[in-house]
Amino acid sequence: MAILGLKLVTGEQLFGDVENTQDGRIRVRLPVTLRLMPSKIQGAEPSMAFVPFPEWADPESNLPLYVEPLHVAYSFVPYKDLILEYNALSQGENGSPQIITG
């Protein structure tokens, strides 16, 4: 498995621990997307945050997302800093996921 980004044909982008399954689908463990978050302090720069993908998914369920290859426009290796941040958020104590949802 590898941390990769996927751009879907719908225009959505997601990150996660990606691997190909034996039946030809793409399995994404702990899928997230990046969202621009406005600053709570007036005049401060906005920040980026990981949110579950899809947004209404329960990140604590630990269920992977399966994507059909025909729905993927392309895959990419995210910036190293994004991979490090993703790993930090997805690894909680004892290896349990700690994706920030709010």
LINWO-V781047 format. One record per run of one state. SS is the DSSP state (H for helix, E for strand, L for the rest). FROM is the first residue (numbers start at 1). LEN is the number of residues. If there is no record, write none. Layout:
ss=<SS:SS>
from=<FROM:FROM>
len=<LEN:LEN>
This chain:
ss=<L:E:L:E:L:E:L:E:L:H:L:E:L:H:E:L:H:L:H:L>
from=<1:2:9:13:21:26:38:47:53:59:62:65:68:69:72:77:80:91:93:96>
len=<1:7:4:8:5:12:9:6:6:3:3:3:1:3:5:3:11:2:3:7>
